[in-house]
Amino acid sequence: MLKKIIFSSGSPGTHDLALMILRVFFGAFIFIGHGQFKLFGFSEMADKFFDPFGFGPHISLSLATAAEGVCSVLLIIGFLSRPSALLLACTMFVAIFFFHSADPFSVREMALLYFVAFIVLLITGPGKFSIDYLIGKSSNQDKKSVVSSGSEYE
């Protein structure tokens, strides 16, 4: 029993639970720590927001707000999880290598942790406890019914 607990890779259900925990907590933390302030304080931040690519502070803030304020919520509920994780990972990449480029590792560490979590979710997907899974499952059932009936024009 102890060997199974220590050396087992777990069951598919535990993997899906772990992905949900990762999604919900990292999505919530990025929203609470960063996204809500950008969403509800946009007008106060717009003129002086960091602009790493020369798009202008309004566009840069809009992109960061879309990721941290909207994609974080989508990630929490498991809808459009991979695109959301991609946008969040890109935002954290900018934070690590542009905004905090001159800062010591201890300052960049949190953005790096977020970055890795979002990359993991991008690779693995959201798991079974997500809206994405339910949509994928229903579309797969639709395809199976078309294949089993022999025609999609019945």
N, C-alpha and C positions, 0 to 999 in steps of 0.2 A: 504494500500500500504506500509506504513512504517513498519507495523507488518510483512509483507511478506519479506521485505528487511532485517530486523533485525533477524527474527527467521527462515527463510527458510534455508534448507540445500543445496540449489542450485539445478541446473539441471545437468544431466549427461554431457552436453556440457561444463558447467563451471568447472566441476571436471576434465575433460580431458584437458581443457585449463590450469588449475592449475598444473596438473601433467607435462604438457609440460614445463611450466615456471620453475618449480622445477628442472626438468631434464636438461634443457638448461642452466640455470644459475649456478647451482651447478657443472654441468659437465664442463662448461666454466671456472668457477673460479678455480676449482682444476687443470685444464689443464694450465691455464695462470699462476697461482701461484706456481705450483709445477711440473706438467707434462712436460711442454716444456723444462724446465731446465734439467730435467733428460734425455729426449730424445736427446737434442742437446748438452748436456754437459756430456754425459755418461762417456767418457774416462777420463775426468778430475775428476769425482766423484768416479770412480769405486774402487780405492784402499783404500779410506778412508770412504766409506759409512757405516752407522750403520748396524750392523749384530746381530739382537736380538736372533736368533735361531742357530747360529753357522754354517750356510750354506756357509759362506764366503761373503765378501762384494760384489763381482761381482754378485752372485746369488741373494742376497738381493736387490741390486740395480735393477737387471733385473725384479724382481717381482714387486717392487715399480713402475718401469717405465712402465711395462705392465698395471698396474692398473691406475696410474695417467696420463700416456701419451697416452695409447691406449684405455682403457676402458672408460675414460672420453669422448673421441670423439665418441665412440659407443653410450654412454649414450645420448649425445647431439642429435645425429641423430635418436635415438630410435631403434637401432639395437642391438640385444642380450642384452637388457636392464637389465633384472634380473640377468644374470650372471655377467654383468659389475658392477651392483650395489653391488652384493655380494663381488666381489673382491675389490671394492673401500671401502666398509664397513670394510672388514678385514684389509685393509691397514690403515684405520683411527683408528681401534682398536689397532693396533701395535703402531701407533703414540701416542695415548692417554695413553696406559698402559705400554708401554715399553720405547719408545724414550723420552717422556715427563713425565715419572713416578715420577721424583723428582721435577718437576716444579709445580708452583702454578696453581690454577684453571684458572687464567686469561690467562696463556700461553696455556693450554690444551683446552680452551673453543672453539676455532675455529675448531680444529679437532673433537671435540664432536658434534658441529653443523653439520659438514659434515657427520659424522657417522650417526646421526639421520636422515638426509635427505636421505642418501643412504639406510638405513633400511626401511624408508617409501616407497621408490621406489621399493625396493625388495618385499615388501608386496603387494603393489597396482599394480605393473606393470607400463608400460610407458603411458598408456592411448591410445585414438584413434588417436592422432596426432603423430604416430610413424610408423616406418617400421615394427616393430614387429606386430602391429595391422593389417597392410595390409597383411603380410604373414599369420597370423592366420586367417584372414577373407577369404583369397583365399583358404587356405587348408580346412576350414570349408565348403566352397562352393563346393569344389571337393568331400568331403565326402557326402554332400547332393545329388549331382548328382549321385553318386554311389548307394546310398540308394534308390533314386527315380527310377533309372533304374532297380533296382533289381539284378544287377550283376556288378561286377567290371571287367568282362572279355568280354565286348561287343566290 
